[in-house]
């Protein structure tokens, strides 16, 4: 089974983008080339500031929804703690 990764990117405008993927390298390439999420277009370069693997898509999606509800300050703590 291929693990799913929850990731957070820090965009060139300082905003944070949260997503999930089962192929992080390809997804980052997609974002960099403008083929990823619309939100990321024009926000390159970006920096991968957080990643955490999950067993499956369901677990990653649940965690993604939780993270997206966090305040920016809470996301920054998560990033610093790396959990």
C-alpha positions as CSV (number, residue, x, y, z in Angstrom):
1,X,0.0,0.0,0.0
2,X,1.3,3.4,-1.0
3,X,1.3,5.9,1.9
4,X,-0.4,9.3,1.6
5,X,1.4,12.4,2.6
6,X,-0.1,15.5,4.2
7,X,2.1,18.5,3.3
8,X,2.2,22.2,4.0
9,X,3.9,24.7,1.6
10,X,4.9,28.2,2.5
11,X,4.2,30.3,-0.6
12,X,6.2,33.3,-1.8
13,X,3.5,35.6,-0.4
14,X,3.9,34.1,3.0
15,X,0.6,32.1,2.9
16,X,0.5,28.5,3.8
17,X,-1.0,25.8,1.5
18,X,-2.1,22.4,2.8
19,X,-2.6,19.4,0.7
20,X,-2.4,15.6,0.4
21,X,-0.8,13.3,-2.2
22,X,0.5,9.8,-2.7
23,X,3.5,11.1,-4.7
24,X,4.9,14.1,-3.0
25,X,7.8,14.7,-5.5
26,X,5.4,14.7,-8.5
27,X,2.9,16.9,-6.7
28,X,5.6,19.5,-5.8
29,X,6.7,19.5,-9.5
30,X,3.0,20.0,-10.5
31,X,2.7,23.0,-8.2
32,X,6.0,24.5,-9.4
33,X,5.0,24.2,-13.0
34,X,1.5,25.7,-12.5
35,X,-0.3,22.3,-13.1
36,X,-1.2,21.8,-9.4
37,X,-3.9,23.6,-7.4
38,X,-5.2,26.9,-8.8
39,X,-4.3,28.5,-5.4
40,X,-0.6,27.9,-6.0
41,X,-0.5,29.5,-9.4
42,X,1.7,32.6,-9.2
43,X,2.8,31.8,-5.6
44,X,6.1,30.2,-6.6
45,X,8.7,29.8,-5.4
46,X,7.5,27.9,-2.4
47,X,9.1,26.0,0.4
48,X,8.0,22.6,1.7
49,X,7.7,23.2,5.5
50,X,5.9,20.2,6.7
51,X,5.2,16.6,5.7
52,X,3.6,13.6,7.5
53,X,2.8,10.2,6.0
54,X,-0.5,8.5,6.7
55,X,-1.6,4.9,6.1
56,X,-4.2,5.7,3.4
57,X,-6.1,8.4,1.7
58,X,-8.9,8.4,4.2
59,X,-6.5,9.1,7.2
60,X,-4.7,11.8,5.2
61,X,-7.9,13.5,4.2
62,X,-9.2,13.5,7.8
63,X,-6.0,15.0,9.0
64,X,-6.0,17.6,6.1
65,X,-9.4,18.8,7.1
66,X,-8.3,19.1,10.7
67,X,-5.2,21.1,9.7
68,X,-7.1,23.4,7.4
69,X,-9.3,24.4,10.4
70,X,-6.3,25.5,12.4
71,X,-5.3,29.1,12.8
72,X,-2.1,30.3,11.1
73,X,-0.5,30.4,14.6
74,X,-1.5,26.8,15.3
75,X,-0.2,25.7,11.9
76,X,3.1,27.4,12.6
77,X,3.4,25.5,15.9
78,X,2.6,22.2,14.0
79,X,5.3,23.1,11.5
80,X,7.9,23.9,14.2
81,X,7.1,20.7,16.1
82,X,7.1,18.6,13.0
83,X,4.2,16.3,14.2
